[in-house]
Amino acid sequence: MTKPCIICVAITGSLPRKANNPAVPISVQEQIDSTHAAFEAGASIVHAHVRNDDETPSSDPEKFAALKEGVEKHCPGMIVQFSTGGRSGAGKTRGGMLPLKPDMASLSVGSNNFPARVYENPPELVDWLAAEMLAHGVKPEIEAFDLSHILKAKEMADQGQLAGTPYIQFVMGVKNAMPADKHVFDYYVQTVKRLFGPEAPWCAAGIGARQIVLNEWAVAAGGHARTGLEDNVRLGRDTLAPSNAALVGRVAEICGRHGRPVASWAEARRILGLSMPKGLGADQAA
């Protein structure tokens, strides 16, 4: 298989702290530096949250703006994807950074259980976030924690709430939500192909120790892969990951074993139907 594999690096998230792994980037400058190293290692998408100085989650648009500016400066061509997840804010504050026009943003289209809470995504908020993404030219990444979320994405696409072919990411291994089950994973892949076409791009993310499992499944099945300290702070049971770049490098090695080249930023943009940044052409991609 020679299809390029897009590697998305989820650099920070809302939960991991320095106490869990000193490599977790908290400040905007740390996030920019960590993203740059991951970009050099092969990541073409950065999935970004922002934090307050005390490491708590934030939804501050100014922090998102500073992070976006830094990534665009130091990682030219990299796809910037903001999180609209529910841990950093409530209601419409979750989409307060969308007017900054990142390339992409995560979009959870349904609710589900998390380890100690309900991850609430009520229909009216989902519709509003989708409308904001349409208005600002932001491509959503559908975070599917359940089969129903893939079917909901199809409904939204048919109704014109999503532009182009949806990019579906399977999230598996969250306690109380969907476990990392290979039979379910295979059915997710079949469902995406049935609903959106055999060439529709999709991605997979595994949480904690299941990260490398989902990386392997996704690369082998022709999909794209997410890694990073947001989802997993370890390289092994007894070994902390020294950086986001190290986790990206691990996915690149999996790609090599399966004969898949790591997608450059330009290839990733073509696969996802994203425009080239002003002043950059595909010939400038590594």
Secondary structure as GFF3:
##gff-version 3
##sequence-region A 1 286
A	DSSP	beta_strand	7	10	.	.	.	ID=ss1
A	DSSP	alpha_helix	28	41	.	.	.	ID=ss2
A	DSSP	beta_strand	45	48	.	.	.	ID=ss3
A	DSSP	beta_strand	50	51	.	.	.	ID=ss4
A	DSSP	beta_strand	57	58	.	.	.	ID=ss5
A	DSSP	alpha_helix	61	74	.	.	.	ID=ss6
A	DSSP	beta_strand	79	82	.	.	.	ID=ss7
A	DSSP	three_ten_helix	91	95	.	.	.	ID=ss8
A	DSSP	three_ten_helix	98	100	.	.	.	ID=ss9
A	DSSP	beta_strand	104	107	.	.	.	ID=ss10
A	DSSP	beta_strand	112	113	.	.	.	ID=ss11
A	DSSP	beta_strand	118	119	.	.	.	ID=ss12
A	DSSP	alpha_helix	123	135	.	.	.	ID=ss13
A	DSSP	beta_strand	139	144	.	.	.	ID=ss14
A	DSSP	alpha_helix	147	158	.	.	.	ID=ss15
A	DSSP	beta_strand	167	172	.	.	.	ID=ss16
A	DSSP	alpha_helix	182	196	.	.	.	ID=ss17
A	DSSP	beta_strand	202	206	.	.	.	ID=ss18
A	DSSP	three_ten_helix	208	210	.	.	.	ID=ss19
A	DSSP	alpha_helix	211	220	.	.	.	ID=ss20
A	DSSP	beta_strand	224	227	.	.	.	ID=ss21
A	DSSP	beta_strand	234	236	.	.	.	ID=ss22
A	DSSP	beta_strand	239	240	.	.	.	ID=ss23
A	DSSP	alpha_helix	244	257	.	.	.	ID=ss24
A	DSSP	alpha_helix	265	272	.	.	.	ID=ss25
A	DSSP	three_ten_helix	282	284	.	.	.	ID=ss26
###
